Amino acid sequence: MATFAVDCPGCGVSKEHMTTTANQIGVHCSCGITFSVNIDEQAVDDWWERGES
C-alpha cells in the first residue's frame, strides 16, 4: 500500500503513513491543530486550531 507524509502546519512535525487509498484523512496533532489532507495532492488542505473544551 502506498503511503505519504505531510507536516503539521502548527508545529512542523511530520505525520507519516498516510494512505493513498483513503477517501478522507483528518489529523489531530498534539500541538492543538486539526487539519485535513488532500490525498490527490498529498498536502494539507485546510487547518484550524482546536479550542479548549
Gaussian input, Z-matrix of N, CA and C with variables (Angstrom, degrees):
# hf/3-21g

backbone

0 1
 N
 C     1     B1
 C     2     B2     1     A1
 N     3     B3     2     A2     1     D1
 C     4     B4     3     A3     2     D2
 C     5     B5     4     A4     3     D3
 N     6     B6     5     A5     4     D4
 C     7     B7     6     A6     5     D5
 C     8     B8     7     A7     6     D6
 N     9     B9     8     A8     7     D7
 C    10    B10     9     A9     8     D8
 C    11    B11    10    A10     9     D9
 N    12    B12    11    A11    10    D10
 C    13    B13    12    A12    11    D11
 C    14    B14    13    A13    12    D12
 N    15    B15    14    A14    13    D13
 C    16    B16    15    A15    14    D14
 C    17    B17    16    A16    15    D15
 N    18    B18    17    A17    16    D16
 C    19    B19    18    A18    17    D17
 C    20    B20    19    A19    18    D18
 N    21    B21    20    A20    19    D19
 C    22    B22    21    A21    20    D20
 C    23    B23    22    A22    21    D21
 N    24    B24    23    A23    22    D22
 C    25    B25    24    A24    23    D23
 C    26    B26    25    A25    24    D24
 N    27    B27    26    A26    25    D25
 C    28    B28    27    A27    26    D26
 C    29    B29    28    A28    27    D27
 N    30    B30    29    A29    28    D28
 C    31    B31    30    A30    29    D29
 C    32    B32    31    A31    30    D30
 N    33    B33    32    A32    31    D31
 C    34    B34    33    A33    32    D32
 C    35    B35    34    A34    33    D33
 N    36    B36    35    A35    34    D34
 C    37    B37    36    A36    35    D35
 C    38    B38    37    A37    36    D36
 N    39    B39    38    A38    37    D37
 C    40    B40    39    A39    38    D38
 C    41    B41    40    A40    39    D39
 N    42    B42    41    A41    40    D40
 C    43    B43    42    A42    41    D41
 C    44    B44    43    A43    42    D42
 N    45    B45    44    A44    43    D43
 C    46    B46    45    A45    44    D44
 C    47    B47    46    A46    45    D45
 N    48    B48    47    A47    46    D46
 C    49    B49    48    A48    47    D47
 C    50    B50    49    A49    48    D48
 N    51    B51    50    A50    49    D49
 C    52    B52    51    A51    50    D50
 C    53    B53    52    A52    51    D51
 N    54    B54    53    A53    52    D52
 C    55    B55    54    A54    53    D53
 C    56    B56    55    A55    54    D54
 N    57    B57    56    A56    55    D55
 C    58    B58    57    A57    56    D56
 C    59    B59    58    A58    57    D57
 N    60    B60    59    A59    58    D58
 C    61    B61    60    A60    59    D59
 C    62    B62    61    A61    60    D60
 N    63    B63    62    A62    61    D61
 C    64    B64    63    A63    62    D62
 C    65    B65    64    A64    63    D63
 N    66    B66    65    A65    64    D64
 C    67    B67    66    A66    65    D65
 C    68    B68    67    A67    66    D66
 N    69    B69    68    A68    67    D67
 C    70    B70    69    A69    68    D68
 C    71    B71    70    A70    69    D69
 N    72    B72    71    A71    70    D70
 C    73    B73    72    A72    71    D71
 C    74    B74    73    A73    72    D72
 N    75    B75    74    A74    73    D73
 C    76    B76    75    A75    74    D74
 C    77    B77    76    A76    75    D75
 N    78    B78    77    A77    76    D76
 C    79    B79    78    A78    77    D77
 C    80    B80    79    A79    78    D78
 N    81    B81    80    A80    79    D79
 C    82    B82    81    A81    80    D80
 C    83    B83    82    A82    81    D81
 N    84    B84    83    A83    82    D82
 C    85    B85    84    A84    83    D83
 C    86    B86    85    A85    84    D84
 N    87    B87    86    A86    85    D85
 C    88    B88    87    A87    86    D86
 C    89    B89    88    A88    87    D87
 N    90    B90    89    A89    88    D88
 C    91    B91    90    A90    89    D89
 C    92    B92    91    A91    90    D90
 N    93    B93    92    A92    91    D91
 C    94    B94    93    A93    92    D92
 C    95    B95    94    A94    93    D93
 N    96    B96    95    A95    94    D94
 C    97    B97    96    A96    95    D95
 C    98    B98    97    A97    96    D96
 N    99    B99    98    A98    97    D97
 C   100   B100    99    A99    98    D98
 C   101   B101   100   A100    99    D99
 N   102   B102   101   A101   100   D100
 C   103   B103   102   A102   101   D101
 C   104   B104   103   A103   102   D102
 N   105   B105   104   A104   103   D103
 C   106   B106   105   A105   104   D104
 C   107   B107   106   A106   105   D105
 N   108   B108   107   A107   106   D106
 C   109   B109   108   A108   107   D107
 C   110   B110   109   A109   108   D108
 N   111   B111   110   A110   109   D109
 C   112   B112   111   A111   110   D110
 C   113   B113   112   A112   111   D111
 N   114   B114   113   A113   112   D112
 C   115   B115   114   A114   113   D113
 C   116   B116   115   A115   114   D114
 N   117   B117   116   A116   115   D115
 C   118   B118   117   A117   116   D116
 C   119   B119   118   A118   117   D117
 N   120   B120   119   A119   118   D118
 C   121   B121   120   A120   119   D119
 C   122   B122   121   A121   120   D120
 N   123   B123   122   A122   121   D121
 C   124   B124   123   A123   122   D122
 C   125   B125   124   A124   123   D123
 N   126   B126   125   A125   124   D124
 C   127   B127   126   A126   125   D125
 C   128   B128   127   A127   126   D126
 N   129   B129   128   A128   127   D127
 C   130   B130   129   A129   128   D128
 C   131   B131   130   A130   129   D129
 N   132   B132   131   A131   130   D130
 C   133   B133   132   A132   131   D131
 C   134   B134   133   A133   132   D132
 N   135   B135   134   A134   133   D133
 C   136   B136   135   A135   134   D134
 C   137   B137   136   A136   135   D135
 N   138   B138   137   A137   136   D136
 C   139   B139   138   A138   137   D137
 C   140   B140   139   A139   138   D138
 N   141   B141   140   A140   139   D139
 C   142   B142   141   A141   140   D140
 C   143   B143   142   A142   141   D141
 N   144   B144   143   A143   142   D142
 C   145   B145   144   A144   143   D143
 C   146   B146   145   A145   144   D144
 N   147   B147   146   A146   145   D145
 C   148   B148   147   A147   146   D146
 C   149   B149   148   A148   147   D147
 N   150   B150   149   A149   148   D148
 C   151   B151   150   A150   149   D149
 C   152   B152   151   A151   150   D150
 N   153   B153   152   A152   151   D151
 C   154   B154   153   A153   152   D152
 C   155   B155   154   A154   153   D153
 N   156   B156   155   A155   154   D154
 C   157   B157   156   A156   155   D155
 C   158   B158   157   A157   156   D156

   B1=1.4380
   B2=1.5344
   B3=1.3036
   B4=1.4642
   B5=1.5239
   B6=1.3287
   B7=1.4626
   B8=1.5271
   B9=1.3328
   B10=1.4574
   B11=1.5175
   B12=1.3266
   B13=1.4632
   B14=1.5232
   B15=1.3286
   B16=1.4607
   B17=1.5272
   B18=1.3253
   B19=1.4608
   B20=1.5166
   B21=1.3168
   B22=1.4575
   B23=1.5303
   B24=1.3371
   B25=1.4649
   B26=1.5310
   B27=1.3219
   B28=1.4559
   B29=1.5111
   B30=1.3370
   B31=1.4722
   B32=1.5231
   B33=1.3325
   B34=1.4598
   B35=1.5125
   B36=1.3292
   B37=1.4599
   B38=1.5310
   B39=1.3175
   B40=1.4540
   B41=1.5224
   B42=1.3195
   B43=1.4666
   B44=1.5216
   B45=1.3174
   B46=1.4638
   B47=1.5252
   B48=1.3135
   B49=1.4702
   B50=1.5267
   B51=1.3191
   B52=1.4623
   B53=1.5242
   B54=1.3022
   B55=1.4566
   B56=1.5237
   B57=1.3104
   B58=1.4636
   B59=1.5257
   B60=1.3276
   B61=1.4581
   B62=1.5281
   B63=1.3264
   B64=1.4701
   B65=1.5263
   B66=1.3266
   B67=1.4619
   B68=1.5200
   B69=1.3217
   B70=1.4532
   B71=1.5162
   B72=1.3448
   B73=1.4582
   B74=1.5218
   B75=1.3183
   B76=1.4599
   B77=1.5145
   B78=1.3296
   B79=1.4578
   B80=1.5221
   B81=1.3386
   B82=1.4623
   B83=1.5240
   B84=1.3341
   B85=1.4555
   B86=1.5286
   B87=1.3226
   B88=1.4661
   B89=1.5293
   B90=1.3287
   B91=1.4640
   B92=1.5278
   B93=1.3424
   B94=1.4636
   B95=1.5209
   B96=1.3133
   B97=1.4593
   B98=1.5277
   B99=1.3214
   B100=1.4579
   B101=1.5169
   B102=1.3314
   B103=1.4622
   B104=1.5137
   B105=1.3318
   B106=1.4577
   B107=1.5218
   B108=1.3207
   B109=1.4536
   B110=1.5196
   B111=1.3369
   B112=1.4559
   B113=1.5267
   B114=1.3147
   B115=1.4599
   B116=1.5217
   B117=1.3406
   B118=1.4635
   B119=1.5229
   B120=1.3408
   B121=1.4636
   B122=1.5297
   B123=1.3301
   B124=1.4623
   B125=1.5281
   B126=1.3505
   B127=1.4621
   B128=1.5224
   B129=1.3454
   B130=1.4656
   B131=1.5209
   B132=1.3313
   B133=1.4599
   B134=1.5251
   B135=1.3192
   B136=1.4602
   B137=1.5230
   B138=1.3328
   B139=1.4614
   B140=1.5134
   B141=1.3333
   B142=1.4580
   B143=1.5180
   B144=1.3263
   B145=1.4570
   B146=1.5204
   B147=1.3269
   B148=1.4560
   B149=1.5205
   B150=1.3146
   B151=1.4567
   B152=1.5151
   B153=1.3207
   B154=1.4589
   B155=1.5067
   B156=1.3225
   B157=1.4689
   B158=1.5068
   A1=108.21
   A2=117.23
   A3=122.53
   A4=110.21
   A5=116.05
   A6=121.61
   A7=109.41
   A8=115.11
   A9=120.98
   A10=108.29
   A11=116.73
   A12=122.25
   A13=109.46
   A14=116.10
   A15=122.49
   A16=107.72
   A17=116.40
   A18=121.29
   A19=110.02
   A20=116.50
   A21=121.68
   A22=108.34
   A23=118.37
   A24=120.23
   A25=112.89
   A26=118.12
   A27=121.15
   A28=113.53
   A29=117.02
   A30=120.57
   A31=113.62
   A32=117.56
   A33=120.68
   A34=115.58
   A35=117.74
   A36=120.90
   A37=109.39
   A38=116.21
   A39=121.54
   A40=110.38
   A41=116.02
   A42=122.64
   A43=106.31
   A44=115.11
   A45=121.07
   A46=112.60
   A47=113.45
   A48=124.19
   A49=112.55
   A50=116.89
   A51=120.73
   A52=106.82
   A53=116.42
   A54=120.18
   A55=111.53
   A56=115.75
   A57=120.70
   A58=111.44
   A59=118.05
   A60=120.59
   A61=112.39
   A62=117.97
   A63=121.32
   A64=110.25
   A65=116.08
   A66=121.11
   A67=111.23
   A68=116.12
   A69=121.49
   A70=108.59
   A71=116.98
   A72=121.07
   A73=108.68
   A74=115.60
   A75=122.02
   A76=108.47
   A77=116.90
   A78=121.49
   A79=109.13
   A80=116.39
   A81=123.42
   A82=106.38
   A83=117.25
   A84=121.17
   A85=109.98
   A86=116.29
   A87=120.70
   A88=112.77
   A89=118.49
   A90=121.10
   A91=112.36
   A92=117.42
   A93=120.88
   A94=114.19
   A95=117.51
   A96=122.26
   A97=109.23
   A98=115.71
   A99=122.22
   A100=106.66
   A101=116.80
   A102=118.34
   A103=111.79
   A104=114.37
   A105=120.83
   A106=107.73
   A107=114.89
   A108=121.37
   A109=109.87
   A110=116.09
   A111=122.17
   A112=106.32
   A113=116.76
   A114=121.58
   A115=111.26
   A116=117.53
   A117=120.27
   A118=111.68
   A119=117.18
   A120=121.32
   A121=112.54
   A122=117.14
   A123=123.92
   A124=110.19
   A125=114.49
   A126=121.86
   A127=109.55
   A128=116.37
   A129=121.29
   A130=108.40
   A131=116.07
   A132=121.77
   A133=110.74
   A134=116.83
   A135=122.69
   A136=107.28
   A137=117.13
   A138=119.00
   A139=110.43
   A140=115.75
   A141=121.91
   A142=109.08
   A143=114.73
   A144=121.15
   A145=108.45
   A146=115.72
   A147=119.87
   A148=109.20
   A149=116.43
   A150=120.81
   A151=110.72
   A152=116.15
   A153=119.76
   A154=109.56
   A155=116.34
   A156=121.66
   A157=110.98
   D1=131.66
   D2=179.37
   D3=-76.11
   D4=137.55
   D5=177.94
   D6=-131.84
   D7=164.51
   D8=176.68
   D9=-148.78
   D10=173.91
   D11=-179.74
   D12=-130.28
   D13=151.76
   D14=171.92
   D15=-133.16
   D16=156.02
   D17=177.57
   D18=-93.81
   D19=138.67
   D20=176.11
   D21=-61.75
   D22=131.60
   D23=179.36
   D24=-71.35
   D25=-11.62
   D26=179.52
   D27=-90.42
   D28=-49.68
   D29=-174.25
   D30=-117.30
   D31=-11.23
   D32=177.61
   D33=83.73
   D34=1.13
   D35=179.57
   D36=-69.52
   D37=134.81
   D38=179.85
   D39=-71.88
   D40=127.13
   D41=174.96
   D42=-104.57
   D43=111.70
   D44=-169.67
   D45=-104.30
   D46=173.39
   D47=173.37
   D48=65.40
   D49=37.03
   D50=172.80
   D51=-81.69
   D52=134.87
   D53=-176.39
   D54=-93.05
   D55=142.61
   D56=178.32
   D57=-81.32
   D58=-4.36
   D59=-179.70
   D60=-95.16
   D61=-3.39
   D62=179.99
   D63=-74.86
   D64=155.09
   D65=175.25
   D66=-84.93
   D67=-35.29
   D68=-177.24
   D69=-154.49
   D70=140.25
   D71=178.22
   D72=-127.93
   D73=129.33
   D74=173.54
   D75=-123.32
   D76=139.40
   D77=-176.35
   D78=-125.63
   D79=134.26
   D80=173.33
   D81=-112.15
   D82=106.09
   D83=-178.62
   D84=-86.11
   D85=152.09
   D86=179.69
   D87=-67.37
   D88=-13.18
   D89=178.67
   D90=-79.09
   D91=-6.49
   D92=178.17
   D93=103.73
   D94=4.02
   D95=179.43
   D96=-100.52
   D97=139.07
   D98=170.84
   D99=-115.59
   D100=137.41
   D101=178.18
   D102=-145.91
   D103=154.86
   D104=174.87
   D105=-105.32
   D106=155.23
   D107=-175.25
   D108=-117.91
   D109=130.05
   D110=172.83
   D111=-81.55
   D112=109.31
   D113=-174.17
   D114=-68.91
   D115=-39.14
   D116=179.96
   D117=-62.63
   D118=-41.51
   D119=-179.47
   D120=-90.72
   D121=-10.11
   D122=-177.78
   D123=51.61
   D124=51.66
   D125=-177.41
   D126=-146.99
   D127=162.19
   D128=175.75
   D129=-65.06
   D130=130.40
   D131=-177.60
   D132=-94.59
   D133=-51.49
   D134=-178.39
   D135=-148.90
   D136=148.79
   D137=179.46
   D138=-148.64
   D139=157.39
   D140=179.28
   D141=-156.01
   D142=157.69
   D143=177.44
   D144=-89.43
   D145=129.86
   D146=179.48
   D147=-73.46
   D148=138.20
   D149=175.33
   D150=-83.42
   D151=159.44
   D152=176.88
   D153=-75.27
   D154=139.72
   D155=-179.11
   D156=-94.73

